[in-house]
């Protein structure tokens, strides 16, 4: 009798143990079969760019940057890029003074340093192009301008950029190289102002960038000179740390760096090297 009871208890124990094992197996996740694809964890979607930014840029970029902005906006619907073009030194001073600017593109590394020295850049500036000076004269060249020496002739009406502006600093450099004591009739705030005086006939000649001569088309005539090769200026760009839309500022800056080369070259800019 006792042996029969012991056998029944042993059988019941084995049955309960087997049931527990089966339940455990059912509750545990099955391992993927070798070679079977596993679902990747869902990634958070990248937020789309939106909103607007203001870009302060050297006056000599005023024909290229709007084209780049149009292409950028088309690739990123819902974004707007607006510009303030002018003399780089004046723009840099405004940025340091607290002007609401998101990206800065200067016409010289020295001017960009005004901003970087104040720790206002969000990323290291990158050079996107270089430029060189050229003499601009009205199409008929009424002043008979032939070269830099004419800028030292008081009988000629000549204009240059202010010495604080990159194009003005470059002008002083080429005058020194050519040993010309220039006698400008006016110092203009930016290269666009110099070009306008030549186009309207208010000046016999002006020192501008090669890109400005090309942009003016048949409204002016360009005269190259050898000293220009010794006064080439670089164009750096950087997003600013005070940007109200840092993601968009960074994206536009990177777009210009990565895609702006062909448009800059077509406008007459030299490669950044």
C-alpha positions in Angstrom: 0.0 0.0 0.0 2.7 2.4 1.0 4.7 1.5 -2.1 1.7 2.2 -4.3 1.3 5.7 -2.8 5.0 6.5 -3.2 4.8 5.5 -6.9 1.8 7.8 -7.4 3.6 10.7 -5.7 6.7 10.2 -7.9 4.5 10.1 -11.1 2.7 13.3 -10.0 6.0 15.1 -9.3 7.3 14.2 -12.7 4.1 15.4 -14.4 4.2 18.8 -12.6 7.9 19.2 -13.5 7.3 18.5 -17.2 4.4 21.0 -17.2 6.5 23.7 -15.6 9.2 23.2 -18.3 6.7 23.4 -21.1 5.2 26.6 -19.7 8.6 28.2 -19.4 9.5 27.3 -22.9 6.3 28.8 -24.2 6.9 32.1 -22.3 10.5 32.6 -23.4 11.1 34.4 -26.8 12.4 32.2 -29.5 15.8 32.8 -30.9 16.0 33.9 -34.5 17.0 31.2 -36.9 20.5 31.5 -38.3 20.5 34.0 -41.2 17.1 35.3 -40.4 16.7 39.1 -40.7 15.9 40.9 -37.5 13.8 44.1 -37.3 16.0 47.2 -36.7 14.9 49.5 -33.9 13.0 52.4 -35.4 15.1 55.6 -35.7 13.7 59.0 -34.8 12.9 60.9 -38.0 15.4 63.7 -38.9 13.6 67.0 -38.3 13.1 68.8 -41.6 14.6 72.2 -42.1 12.3 75.2 -41.8 12.2 78.9 -41.1 14.5 81.6 -42.2 18.0 82.9 -41.9 19.9 86.1 -42.6 23.2 85.9 -44.4 25.6 88.9 -44.3 27.9 88.6 -47.4 30.5 90.6 -49.2 29.1 92.8 -51.9 31.0 90.9 -54.6 29.0 87.8 -53.9 25.7 89.5 -54.7 25.3 87.7 -58.1 26.2 84.2 -56.9 24.6 83.8 -53.5 21.0 84.5 -54.5 21.3 81.7 -57.1 22.6 79.3 -54.5 19.8 80.4 -52.1 17.2 79.7 -54.7 18.5 76.2 -55.3 18.8 75.6 -51.5 15.2 76.7 -50.9 13.9 74.5 -53.7 15.7 71.5 -52.1 14.3 72.4 -48.7 10.7 73.6 -49.0 9.7 75.9 -46.1 13.0 77.6 -45.8 13.9 81.2 -46.7 17.4 82.8 -47.0 17.7 86.6 -47.1 20.8 88.6 -47.6 22.5 91.8 -46.6 25.3 92.6 -49.0 28.0 95.2 -48.3 31.5 96.0 -47.4 32.9 93.1 -45.3 34.4 95.2 -42.6 31.2 97.1 -42.0 29.2 93.8 -41.9 31.7 92.3 -39.5 31.4 95.3 -37.2 27.7 95.1 -37.2 27.9 91.4 -36.3 30.2 92.1 -33.4 27.8 94.8 -32.2 25.0 92.3 -32.0 23.2 92.4 -35.4 20.9 89.4 -35.8 22.8 87.5 -38.4 23.0 83.7 -39.0 25.8 83.3 -41.5 28.7 85.5 -42.5 30.6 85.3 -45.8 33.5 87.7 -46.0 35.8 88.9 -48.8 39.0 88.4 -46.8 40.3 86.2 -44.0 41.4 89.3 -42.1 37.8 90.5 -42.0 36.5 87.2 -40.9 39.0 87.3 -38.0 37.1 90.3 -36.6 34.2 87.9 -36.0 36.2 84.8 -34.9 38.2 86.9 -32.5 34.9 87.7 -30.7 34.1 84.0 -30.6 30.9 84.5 -32.7 31.3 81.7 -35.2 29.5 78.4 -34.6 32.0 76.5 -36.8 35.5 77.1 -38.2 35.4 79.3 -41.3 35.9 77.6 -44.6 37.3 79.3 -47.7 34.9 78.9 -50.7 36.6 80.9 -53.4 39.3 83.5 -54.1 39.2 86.7 -56.2 41.5 89.2 -57.8 41.3 92.9 -58.8 40.7 94.4 -62.2 40.4 97.9 -63.5 36.9 98.8 -64.7 36.3 101.6 -67.2 33.3 102.8 -69.2 32.9 100.8 -72.5 34.4 103.7 -74.6 37.2 104.3 -72.0 36.9 108.1 -72.3 39.7 108.6 -69.8 42.2 106.6 -71.9 43.0 104.4 -69.0 45.7 101.8 -69.7 46.9 100.6 -66.3 47.5 101.2 -62.7 49.7 104.2 -63.4 46.6 106.2 -64.4 45.4 106.1 -60.8 48.3 108.4 -59.9 47.2 111.0 -62.5 45.3 113.8 -60.9 43.7 114.6 -64.3 41.9 111.3 -64.2 38.7 110.7 -62.2 39.4 107.4 -60.4 37.6 105.7 -57.5 38.6 102.8 -55.2 37.1 101.0 -52.1 37.8 102.4 -48.7 41.0 101.0 -47.2 39.1 99.2 -44.4 37.2 97.1 -47.0 39.0 94.0 -48.4 38.9 95.4 -52.0 40.4 98.7 -50.7 43.1 96.9 -48.8 43.9 94.9 -51.9 44.0 98.1 -53.9 46.6 99.6 -51.6 48.6 96.4 -52.0 48.7 96.6 -55.8 49.5 100.3 -55.7 52.5 99.6 -53.5 53.6 96.7 -55.8 53.3 99.0 -58.9 55.0 101.9 -57.1 52.0 104.1 -57.9 51.0 107.0 -55.6 47.3 106.8 -56.2 45.1 109.9 -56.1 41.5 108.6 -55.8 38.7 111.1 -56.2 36.7 109.1 -53.7 36.9 106.1 -51.4 33.7 104.0 -51.7 32.1 101.8 -48.9 32.1 98.7 -51.1 33.0 97.3 -54.5 29.4 97.8 -55.8 29.6 101.5 -55.2 32.9 101.7 -57.1 31.4 99.8 -60.1 28.3 102.0 -60.1 30.4 105.2 -60.5 32.2 103.7 -63.5 28.9 102.4 -65.0 27.3 105.9 -64.7 30.3 107.6 -66.2 31.1 109.5 -62.9 34.5 107.9 -62.9 37.1 107.2 -65.6 38.2 104.1 -63.8 37.7 102.1 -60.6 39.4 99.2 -59.0 37.0 96.3 -58.6 37.1 92.5 -58.6 37.3 90.5 -61.8 33.9 89.0 -60.9 32.3 92.5 -60.8 33.6 93.3 -64.3 32.1 90.0 -65.6 28.8 90.6 -63.8 28.5 94.1 -65.3 28.6 92.7 -68.9 28.8 95.4 -71.6 28.3 98.2 -69.1 32.0 98.3 -68.4 35.3 97.2 -69.8 37.9 95.3 -67.8 41.6 96.0 -67.9 43.9 93.3 -66.3 47.2 94.1 -64.7 50.0 91.8 -63.5 50.1 93.0 -59.9 46.6 91.6 -59.3 48.1 88.2 -59.0 50.0 89.3 -55.9 46.9 90.6 -54.1 44.4 87.7 -54.3 41.9 87.6 -51.6 40.1 84.7 -50.0 36.4 84.3 -49.2 35.6 82.4 -46.0 32.1 81.5 -44.8 30.9 80.4 -41.3 27.6 80.0 -39.4 27.3 82.2 -36.4 26.8 81.1 -32.8 24.1 83.6 -32.2 21.9 82.3 -35.0 18.2 82.1 -34.3 18.0 79.0 -36.5 21.3 77.2 -36.1 20.3 74.0 -38.0 19.3 76.0 -41.0 22.4 78.2 -40.8 24.6 75.2 -40.7 22.8 73.5 -43.5 23.0 76.6 -45.8 26.7 77.0 -45.0 27.4 73.4 -45.9 25.4 73.7 -49.0 27.5 76.6 -50.2 30.7 74.8 -49.4 29.7 71.6 -51.1 27.7 72.8 -54.1 28.7 76.5 -54.7 31.9 75.8 -56.7 30.4 75.6 -60.2 28.4 78.9 -59.7 31.4 80.7 -58.2 33.6 79.5 -61.0 31.1 80.6 -63.6 31.1 84.1 -62.0 34.8 84.4 -62.4 36.0 83.4 -58.9 39.1 81.4 -58.5 39.0 78.0 -56.7 39.7 78.1 -52.9 42.8 75.9 -53.1 
